[in-house]
Amino acid sequence: MADYTDPAFKAQVDKIAIDTIRNKMTDTVYFKDRDSKFIWNNVGHAIQLGVASPDDLLGKSDFDFFPKDFAQSARDTEITVMASGEPICNIIEELVLDDNNVRYFMASKYPLYDDKGEIIGTWGVSKDVTDQKVLERELQRSYSKMELLARVDDLSGLYNRRYFYEKLEQMTSLYNSREDGSTFSIIVIDVDDLKMINDQFGQMSGDIVLRSIADTLLSNTKKADTCFRIGGDEFAVALMDSDKMKALGIAKQIINAIASKPVEIEGKKEKITVSAGLVTYDKENPSLSELLSVAERKVNKSKREGKNQVSF
């Protein structure tokens, strides 16, 4: 059985450990002097930098192998480590080689001491984490896409009812914090006689009508505004920075645009109209449920009074 306290055994283990790190470790290991020039490197580092042997790195620095910005960032970190005596760990370094080639490394840098306890440089370890970063970005893109799909109505391409309520909460929070008197308005829109179209021509024809209305809403609102399909034949538009009079003009524009754009159904042009209700948010009466109830009542008023109009 080995005597773990035997100096000869310890020296042998130290040599094995150093040789293993130098020759077998795939992560890069390096030691630098106070000028950030290499004084010891492992084979993994030589391979990464494209030289035949670790000895070919001696006396050189990151500036000999990397773009200036990347090398200077590493140098600045090493200066900080030497000044503070504290390591800086798990730094994500981005190395841009060209427009189509970016590598990522996770690096940790430590102060290097001599046998008198004086800091004489730095040493560090870095690992290529490019595949991991690429995967993380792909997952983030997938998550963002799924999150967007969860907010979008499949048929119309507009935002759905779920996001309608989420957006209203965001808007009320925003305008409640403002002191300039600005506000927002909501137009709730119901398609007139869609059931008759479905009964006469079929569900697919009704879907064509809904998509046509969605397109008209998008083309008659600003980028800052948000359009929703919140029910089977019901839409809504949230208008940023719009008081009642400004919103009324937009609502009338939408209604007229829909009425003046017949939808082709089975070879025939069918005139489509909508009834709308307009409400404007008042932070003195902040209940969203009441605001939406008022909007629905105004839609019903437009229906009773002949359709193809907005009540406010």
C-alpha positions in Angstrom: 0.0 0.0 0.0 1.3 3.4 -0.9 2.6 5.8 1.8 0.7 8.9 0.8 3.0 11.0 3.1 6.2 9.8 1.5 8.0 12.7 -0.3 9.1 10.5 -3.1 5.5 9.3 -3.7 4.2 12.9 -3.5 6.8 14.0 -6.0 5.8 11.2 -8.3 2.1 12.1 -8.1 2.9 15.8 -8.7 4.8 14.8 -11.9 2.0 12.6 -13.1 -0.6 15.3 -12.4 1.4 18.0 -14.2 2.2 15.7 -17.2 -1.5 14.8 -17.4 -2.7 18.5 -17.3 0.0 19.4 -19.8 -0.5 16.6 -22.3 -4.0 15.1 -21.9 -6.3 17.9 -20.7 -8.4 19.2 -23.6 -9.3 22.5 -21.9 -6.6 25.1 -22.1 -4.3 25.8 -19.2 -1.8 28.6 -19.2 0.5 30.6 -16.9 1.5 34.2 -17.7 3.9 36.8 -16.3 2.9 40.3 -15.3 3.0 41.4 -18.9 0.5 38.7 -19.8 3.1 36.8 -21.8 3.0 33.0 -21.7 5.4 31.2 -19.4 3.7 27.7 -19.4 1.0 26.2 -21.5 -0.6 22.8 -22.0 -0.8 21.0 -25.3 -4.6 21.7 -25.5 -3.7 25.4 -25.6 -1.1 24.9 -28.3 -3.7 23.0 -30.4 -6.3 25.7 -30.0 -3.8 28.4 -31.1 -2.5 26.3 -34.0 1.1 25.9 -33.0 3.1 22.6 -32.9 4.2 22.7 -29.3 3.5 24.6 -26.1 7.1 25.8 -26.2 6.2 27.8 -29.4 4.0 30.0 -27.1 6.6 31.0 -24.7 7.1 34.8 -24.6 4.1 35.4 -26.7 0.7 36.9 -25.7 -2.9 36.8 -26.7 -2.1 39.8 -29.0 -0.1 37.4 -31.2 -3.1 35.1 -31.8 -6.4 37.0 -31.3 -8.1 40.1 -32.6 -6.9 43.2 -30.7 -10.2 43.8 -28.9 -10.4 40.2 -27.7 -6.8 40.2 -26.5 -7.1 43.6 -24.8 -10.2 42.4 -22.9 -8.2 39.4 -21.6 -5.3 41.7 -20.6 -7.6 44.1 -18.8 -9.1 41.2 -16.8 -5.6 39.9 -15.9 -4.5 43.4 -14.7 -7.6 43.5 -12.4 -6.8 40.0 -11.0 -3.1 41.0 -10.3 -4.2 44.3 -8.7 -6.9 42.7 -6.5 -5.4 39.3 -5.8 -8.8 37.9 -6.4 -9.7 35.4 -9.2 -12.3 36.2 -11.8 -14.2 33.0 -12.8 -16.6 31.8 -15.4 -16.1 34.7 -17.8 -17.9 34.1 -21.2 -15.5 35.3 -23.9 -16.9 35.9 -27.4 -14.3 35.5 -30.2 -15.6 36.9 -33.6 -13.5 35.4 -36.3 -15.7 36.5 -39.2 -19.4 37.1 -39.9 -20.1 33.4 -40.0 -17.7 32.1 -37.3 -18.0 33.1 -33.7 -16.5 31.0 -30.9 -17.3 31.2 -27.2 -15.1 30.3 -24.3 -15.7 30.1 -20.5 -12.5 31.3 -18.8 -11.4 31.6 -15.2 -8.3 33.6 -14.3 -6.3 33.5 -11.0 -3.4 35.3 -9.5 0.0 33.5 -9.8 2.2 33.7 -6.7 5.9 33.0 -6.2 7.3 31.1 -3.2 7.4 34.4 -1.2 3.7 35.1 -1.7 4.2 37.9 -4.3 2.0 38.1 -7.3 4.1 37.5 -10.4 1.4 37.0 -13.0 -1.8 35.1 -13.6 -2.8 31.6 -14.6 -6.0 30.4 -16.0 -8.2 27.8 -17.6 -10.6 28.2 -20.5 -13.1 25.8 -22.2 -14.6 26.1 -25.6 -18.4 26.3 -25.0 -19.5 27.3 -28.5 -21.7 24.3 -29.0 -23.4 25.0 -25.6 -24.0 28.7 -26.5 -25.4 27.8 -29.9 -27.8 25.3 -28.3 -28.8 27.9 -25.7 -29.6 30.4 -28.4 -31.5 27.9 -30.4 -33.5 26.9 -27.3 -34.2 30.6 -26.6 -35.4 31.2 -30.2 -37.6 28.1 -29.9 -39.0 29.4 -26.6 -39.6 32.8 -28.0 -41.4 31.3 -31.0 -43.5 29.1 -28.7 -44.3 32.1 -26.5 -45.4 34.1 -29.6 -47.5 31.3 -30.9 -49.2 31.0 -27.5 -50.2 34.7 -27.9 -51.4 34.5 -31.6 -54.7 33.4 -33.0 -54.1 30.8 -35.7 -56.9 31.8 -38.0 -56.5 35.6 -38.2 -52.8 36.0 -37.3 -53.7 38.6 -34.7 -53.0 38.4 -31.0 -55.5 36.3 -29.1 -57.8 36.9 -26.1 -55.1 35.7 -23.6 -52.7 38.3 -24.8 -55.4 40.9 -25.0 -55.8 40.8 -21.2 -52.1 40.7 -20.7 -51.6 43.8 -22.9 -54.3 45.7 -21.1 -52.6 45.1 -17.8 -49.4 46.4 -19.2 -51.1 49.5 -20.6 -53.0 50.3 -17.4 -49.7 50.0 -15.4 -48.0 52.3 -17.9 -50.6 55.0 -18.0 -51.3 54.9 -14.3 -47.7 56.0 -13.8 -47.9 58.9 -16.2 -48.7 62.4 -15.0 -49.2 64.0 -18.4 -52.9 63.1 -18.8 -52.3 60.8 -21.7 -54.4 57.6 -22.0 -55.4 54.8 -24.2 -58.6 53.6 -25.9 -60.1 50.3 -26.8 -62.3 49.5 -29.8 -64.3 46.3 -29.6 -65.6 45.1 -32.9 -68.3 42.4 -33.7 -68.9 41.2 -37.2 -72.4 41.8 -38.4 -74.4 38.7 -39.5 -71.4 36.3 -39.6 -73.7 33.4 -38.6 -75.8 34.0 -41.7 -72.6 33.8 -43.9 -71.6 30.6 -42.2 -75.1 29.1 -42.6 -75.3 30.1 -46.2 -71.8 29.5 -47.5 -70.2 27.4 -44.8 -67.6 27.8 -42.1 -64.6 28.2 -44.5 -66.3 31.2 -46.1 -66.7 32.7 -42.6 -63.0 32.2 -42.0 -62.3 34.1 -45.2 -64.3 37.0 -43.8 -62.5 36.9 -40.5 -59.1 37.0 -42.2 -60.1 39.9 -44.4 -61.2 41.9 -41.3 -57.9 41.1 -39.6 -56.0 42.4 -42.6 -58.1 45.6 -42.6 -57.5 46.2 -38.9 -53.7 45.9 -39.4 -53.7 48.2 -42.4 -55.7 50.9 -40.6 -53.8 51.1 -37.3 -50.3 52.2 -36.3 -47.4 50.0 -35.4 -47.7 51.1 -31.8 -51.4 49.9 -31.7 -52.3 46.2 -31.2 -55.0 44.2 -32.9 -56.6 41.1 -31.4 -59.2 38.5 -32.2 -60.8 37.9 -28.8 -63.7 35.7 -29.8 -65.4 33.8 -32.7 -66.5 36.9 -34.5 -65.1 39.5 -32.1 -62.0 41.7 -32.5 -60.4 44.4 -30.5 -57.9 47.2 -31.0 -55.8 48.8 -28.3 -54.9 52.3 -29.3 -51.9 53.9 -27.5 -51.9 57.6 -26.6 -55.5 58.0 -27.9 -58.2 59.9 -26.2 -61.9 59.4 -27.2 -61.9 61.8 -30.1 -58.7 60.5 -31.7 -59.9 56.9 -31.2 -63.3 57.7 -32.7 -61.7 58.8 -35.9 -59.7 55.6 -36.1 -62.8 53.5 -35.3 -64.9 55.2 -38.1 -62.0 54.7 -40.5 -61.9 51.0 -39.7 -65.6 50.5 -40.0 -65.7 52.4 -43.4 -62.7 50.4 -44.6 -64.3 47.1 -43.8 -67.7 48.1 -45.4 -65.9 49.4 -48.6 -64.0 46.1 -49.0 -66.4 43.4 -50.2 -65.2 39.9 -49.6 -65.2 37.4 -52.5 -67.2 34.3 -51.4 -67.9 31.6 -54.0 -67.3 34.0 -56.8 -69.6 36.7 -55.4 -68.6 40.0 -53.7 -70.3 40.1 -50.3 -70.4 43.4 -48.4 -69.3 42.9 -44.8 -70.0 45.3 -42.0 -69.1 45.5 -38.3 -70.5 47.1 -35.2 -68.1 48.6 -32.7 -67.9 50.0 -29.2 -65.3 52.5 -28.1 -64.1 53.1 -24.6 -61.3 55.3 -23.2 -59.3 54.4 -20.0 -59.7 56.6 -17.0 -57.3 56.0 -14.2 -59.8 57.5 -11.8 -62.0 54.5 -12.6 -59.3 51.8 -13.3 -61.5 48.6 -13.4 -60.6 46.8 -16.6 -63.6 44.4 -16.2 -66.0 47.4 -16.0 -64.2 49.1 -19.0 -64.7 46.0 -21.1 -68.3 45.6 -20.0 -69.0 49.1 -21.1 -67.4 48.4 -24.5 -69.6 45.3 -25.0 -72.7 47.4 -24.1 -71.7 49.9 -26.7 -71.2 47.2 -29.3 -74.8 46.0 -28.5 -76.0 49.6 -28.9 -74.4 49.8 -32.4 -76.2 46.5 -33.3 -79.6 47.8 -32.1 -79.2 51.1 -33.9 -78.6 49.6 -37.3 -75.1 48.0 -37.3 -72.1 49.3 -39.4 -71.3 52.0 -36.8 -69.5 52.8 -33.6 -71.0 53.8 -30.3 -69.0 55.7 -27.8 
